[in-house]
Amino acid sequence: MTVPTKTLPSGAELPALGLGTYDLTDEQTADSVRAALDAGYAHVDTAEGYHNEAAVGDALAASDVDREDVFLTSKVLAKNLNYESVIASCEASLDRLGTDYLDLYLIHWPNPAISLRETLRAMAELRERGLVRDVGVSNFSAYQLSCAHHVSDVPIAVNQIEFHPWFQRPDLVDYCRETDTVIEAAAPLARTDVFGDEVVAELAEKYDKHPAQIVIRWALDRGVVPLPRSSTPDHVRANAETDWELDAADRRRLDERDRDAPVYDTPARDWTSDVYGIEQ
């Protein structure tokens, strides 16, 4: 498994393929993380809202892979974006994960009820204390990301967004690239919906690959960091098989599949709800 990396503002190298853990039980999470580490993944993504950080931490602790060799990301819920809550959330995540630092800490969803400047001041404090190496955001629009860049005292390294062949978001992607903000793809397989896309299916047959492998290879070729998740260890291992190429014409065919069709929505939510901010 050969995976390129993205250099973040701290100088850390972000592996360009990661394991997503959204909506997995503790047992599924542990099985997926173990399978991923065995397959050569070096990047695991979780969040306080996923309620599986302890399972991720247990799997990492049981692994023969050193903590320093795993790029670990977590996220703070939108209801916890005031200064004190950001600090407390991060410390609680570190405790559940059994580690003394995060490689990347993200604002999971924007919350207009709480000052973004206050949130990012707390993120800067976490970075200053060495509890996180880089900070970023998730589910931010181009405008929201612009605001974050404007008010933050530390670089915004990443924007984790929904991105897949049916939802390619060219304006947001262009802005991220203009500002050297790494794009991570949440729901990179559109929760398997794109497996039924006729072009994806045709290319899977042509290359003798699973549809997931087609879409992951395409995302990597687009310079996006996909975070596929699976509850099946065999699928986790298969998703890591990236040492092959799509030809340019086939990449363009996938580029043309954009429907502007997300698989998860972002309606107005109850800011105090425990479920706010975990839909990805």
ABEGO torsion letter per residue (X at the ends): XBBBBBBBAAGBBBBABBBBABGBBAAAAAAAAAAAAAAGBABBBBBAAAGAAAAAAAAAAABABBAAABBBBBBBBAAAABAAAAAAAAAAAAAAAGBABBABBBBABBBAABBAAAAAAAAAAAAAAGABABBBBBGBBAAAAAAAAAABABBBABBBBBBBAABAGAAAAAAAAAAGBBBBBBGAAGGGAAAABAAAAAAAAAAGBBAAAAAAAAAAAAGBBBBBBBABAAAAAAAABABBBBBAAAAAAAAAABAGBBABBBBBBBAABAABGABX
